[in-house]
Amino acid sequence: MAKRGFPKWQEEFFQRGIEQGIEQGIQQGIEQGAERKSRDVLLHLLTKRFGSLDAAVETRVEKASGPQLDAWLDRAISAPSLTEVFE
């Protein structure tokens, strides 16, 4: 028997579960960090190109998914107006 009174296979099972949980947490943290950076870059780019942004635009950017942020970043580079970035 392993420590804590559990059979060895159970201890190994628990350890693998803990390791998988840690790996998933790290991956989620990386993804969230990348989305945060995309939001920051998009807001900066929009402000530089179109001036002050209203709260509705900022809220929309804050609630957007990663793929949506990527699409808006692509459009923000060449869109002639702020409205066209979000179309």
Backbone as JSON, one array per atom type, in Angstrom:
{
  "sequence": "MAKRGFPKWQEEFFQRGIEQGIEQGIQQGIEQGAERKSRDVLLHLLTKRFGSLDAAVETRVEKASGPQLDAWLDRAISAPSLTEVFE",
  "N": [[0.83, -1.19, 0.0], [0.36, 2.27, -0.66], [1.23, 5.61, 0.46], [-1.0, 7.35, 2.74], [-2.83, 5.31, 2.95], [-3.94, 4.39, 0.58], [-4.12, 2.21, -2.28], [-1.31, 1.65, -4.45], [-1.86, 2.0, -7.22], [-4.04, 3.69, -7.12], [-3.01, 5.99, -5.95], [-1.26, 6.72, -8.01], [-3.1, 7.23, -10.02], [-4.49, 9.43, -8.92], [-2.35, 11.24, -8.84], [-1.77, 11.55, -11.59], [-4.13, 12.78, -12.35], [-3.95, 15.2, -10.95], [-1.67, 16.3, -12.19], [-2.64, 16.58, -14.82], [-4.63, 18.46, -14.38], [-3.13, 20.67, -13.58], [-1.67, 21.14, -15.94], [-3.78, 21.8, -17.68], [-4.7, 24.11, -16.44], [-2.49, 25.8, -16.76], [-2.45, 26.0, -19.56], [-4.93, 27.26, -20.02], [-4.42, 29.68, -18.76], [-2.41, 30.72, -20.43], [-3.87, 31.03, -22.81], [-5.81, 32.91, -21.98], [-4.15, 35.04, -21.39], [-3.14, 35.63, -23.94], [-5.5, 36.44, -25.24], [-6.08, 38.7, -23.7], [-3.93, 40.33, -24.39], [-4.47, 40.67, -27.13], [-6.86, 42.13, -26.95], [-5.91, 44.48, -25.73], [-4.11, 45.41, -27.69], [-5.86, 45.78, -29.88], [-7.63, 47.77, -28.87], [-5.78, 49.84, -28.5], [-4.86, 50.24, -31.16], [-7.28, 50.97, -32.43], [-7.85, 53.35, -31.07], [-5.66, 54.93, -31.83], [-6.11, 55.12, -34.58], [-8.77, 56.07, -34.86], [-9.4, 57.85, -32.84], [-10.73, 58.83, -29.6], [-12.51, 56.24, -27.92], [-15.85, 55.15, -27.43], [-17.68, 53.96, -24.54], [-19.26, 51.78, -25.25], [-17.96, 50.58, -27.41], [-15.57, 49.79, -26.18], [-16.59, 47.96, -24.3], [-17.66, 46.06, -26.03], [-15.34, 45.05, -27.22], [-14.1, 44.0, -24.94], [-15.78, 41.85, -24.35], [-15.5, 40.13, -26.45], [-14.66, 37.11, -28.25], [-11.63, 35.16, -28.73], [-11.19, 34.43, -31.55], [-12.9, 36.36, -32.72], [-11.68, 38.74, -31.94], [-9.29, 38.51, -33.36], [-10.24, 38.73, -36.0], [-11.26, 41.34, -35.96], [-8.91, 42.74, -35.43], [-7.5, 42.32, -37.81], [-9.19, 43.71, -39.6], [-9.08, 46.27, -38.5], [-6.73, 47.37, -39.3], [-6.98, 48.29, -41.93], [-9.56, 49.28, -42.33], [-11.77, 51.88, -43.32], [-13.35, 53.22, -41.5], [-14.42, 53.28, -38.05], [-16.81, 51.92, -37.66], [-16.8, 50.08, -39.75], [-14.86, 48.31, -38.96], [-16.13, 46.6, -37.21], [-18.08, 45.36, -38.71]],
  "CA": [[0.0, 0.0, 0.0], [1.07, 3.54, -0.75], [0.94, 6.53, 1.56], [-2.39, 7.71, 3.02], [-3.68, 4.13, 3.01], [-4.5, 4.06, -0.73], [-3.26, 1.34, -3.08], [-0.38, 2.38, -5.31], [-2.51, 2.39, -8.48], [-4.93, 4.82, -6.84], [-2.13, 7.14, -5.76], [-0.79, 7.11, -9.34], [-4.26, 7.79, -10.7], [-4.69, 10.77, -8.37], [-1.22, 12.07, -9.26], [-1.98, 11.89, -13.0], [-5.23, 13.76, -12.39], [-3.41, 16.49, -10.5], [-0.79, 16.8, -13.24], [-3.47, 17.02, -15.94], [-5.29, 19.69, -13.95], [-2.12, 21.73, -13.62], [-1.4, 21.42, -17.36], [-4.95, 22.5, -18.22], [-4.69, 25.46, -15.86], [-1.43, 26.57, -17.43], [-2.91, 26.27, -20.93], [-5.99, 28.27, -19.94], [-3.76, 30.95, -18.43], [-1.75, 31.2, -21.64], [-4.92, 31.49, -23.74], [-6.4, 34.13, -21.45], [-3.14, 36.09, -21.56], [-3.1, 35.99, -25.36], [-6.71, 37.22, -25.51], [-5.91, 40.0, -23.04], [-3.01, 41.11, -25.21], [-5.19, 41.03, -28.36], [-7.78, 43.21, -26.6], [-5.12, 45.69, -25.51], [-3.58, 45.87, -28.98], [-6.97, 46.27, -30.67], [-8.06, 49.05, -28.32], [-4.72, 50.82, -28.8], [-4.9, 50.51, -32.59], [-8.51, 51.72, -32.73], [-7.69, 54.7, -30.53], [-4.7, 55.63, -32.68], [-6.68, 55.36, -35.91], [-10.07, 56.72, -34.89], [-9.58, 58.74, -31.7], [-11.33, 58.28, -28.37], [-13.53, 55.21, -28.11], [-16.9, 55.23, -26.42], [-17.76, 52.82, -23.63], [-19.88, 50.64, -25.94], [-16.9, 49.92, -28.19], [-14.67, 49.13, -25.22], [-17.32, 46.81, -23.76], [-17.75, 45.05, -27.1], [-14.01, 44.44, -27.33], [-13.85, 43.22, -23.72], [-16.6, 40.64, -24.34], [-15.27, 39.36, -27.68], [-13.87, 35.87, -28.2], [-10.32, 35.22, -29.38], [-11.31, 34.52, -33.01], [-13.5, 37.64, -33.09], [-10.64, 39.75, -31.77], [-8.37, 38.37, -34.5], [-10.9, 39.27, -37.2], [-11.31, 42.8, -35.82], [-7.54, 43.25, -35.59], [-7.21, 42.34, -39.25], [-9.95, 44.8, -40.23], [-8.7, 47.57, -37.93], [-5.55, 47.87, -40.01], [-7.29, 48.99, -43.18], [-10.94, 49.77, -42.41], [-11.82, 53.34, -43.4], [-14.08, 53.79, -40.37], [-14.58, 52.41, -36.88], [-17.99, 51.08, -37.89], [-16.44, 48.99, -40.67], [-14.05, 47.32, -38.24], [-17.03, 45.69, -36.53], [-19.08, 44.78, -39.61]],
  "C": [[0.87, 1.25, 0.0], [0.7, 4.42, 0.44], [-0.54, 6.85, 1.64], [-3.33, 6.52, 2.99], [-4.32, 3.75, 1.68], [-3.57, 3.08, -1.44], [-2.43, 2.19, -4.04], [-1.05, 2.85, -6.6], [-3.41, 3.61, -8.28], [-4.12, 6.1, -6.64], [-1.64, 7.65, -7.12], [-1.91, 7.77, -10.14], [-4.5, 9.22, -10.23], [-3.58, 11.72, -8.84], [-1.36, 12.49, -10.72], [-3.09, 12.93, -13.15], [-4.77, 15.15, -11.98], [-2.53, 17.1, -11.58], [-1.58, 17.31, -14.45], [-4.18, 18.33, -15.6], [-4.35, 20.88, -14.0], [-1.84, 22.13, -15.07], [-2.56, 22.2, -17.99], [-5.01, 23.93, -17.7], [-3.66, 26.35, -16.51], [-1.88, 26.96, -18.84], [-3.99, 27.35, -20.94], [-5.4, 29.65, -19.63], [-3.06, 31.56, -19.63], [-2.78, 31.76, -22.62], [-5.55, 32.79, -23.26], [-5.43, 35.3, -21.59], [-3.06, 36.56, -23.0], [-4.33, 36.82, -25.74], [-6.61, 38.61, -24.89], [-5.02, 40.91, -23.88], [-3.69, 41.55, -26.51], [-6.16, 42.17, -28.09], [-7.03, 44.54, -26.44], [-4.6, 46.27, -26.82], [-4.71, 46.46, -29.83], [-7.45, 47.64, -30.16], [-7.05, 50.16, -28.61], [-4.77, 51.23, -30.27], [-6.14, 51.34, -32.96], [-8.42, 53.16, -32.24], [-6.74, 55.52, -31.39], [-5.31, 56.01, -34.03], [-7.91, 56.24, -35.88], [-10.34, 57.67, -33.73], [-10.23, 58.04, -30.52], [-12.45, 57.3, -28.7], [-14.6, 55.37, -27.05], [-16.96, 53.92, -25.63], [-18.34, 51.59, -24.32], [-18.86, 49.87, -26.76], [-15.97, 49.15, -27.25], [-15.33, 47.88, -24.64], [-17.39, 45.69, -24.79], [-16.42, 44.31, -27.26], [-13.74, 43.54, -26.12], [-14.61, 41.9, -23.71], [-16.33, 39.71, -25.52], [-14.43, 38.11, -27.41], [-12.53, 36.08, -28.91], [-10.42, 35.32, -30.9], [-11.93, 35.84, -33.48], [-12.49, 38.77, -32.98], [-9.66, 39.71, -32.94], [-8.95, 38.98, -35.76], [-10.93, 40.8, -37.13], [-9.92, 43.42, -35.95], [-7.16, 43.34, -37.07], [-7.92, 43.5, -39.93], [-9.52, 46.17, -39.74], [-7.51, 48.19, -38.66], [-5.94, 48.71, -41.21], [-8.71, 49.53, -43.28], [-10.96, 51.29, -42.44], [-12.57, 54.0, -42.24], [-14.16, 52.77, -39.23], [-15.75, 51.44, -37.08], [-17.62, 49.87, -38.75], [-15.53, 47.94, -40.02], [-14.96, 46.23, -37.68], [-18.1, 45.07, -37.41], [-18.73, 43.36, -39.96]]
}
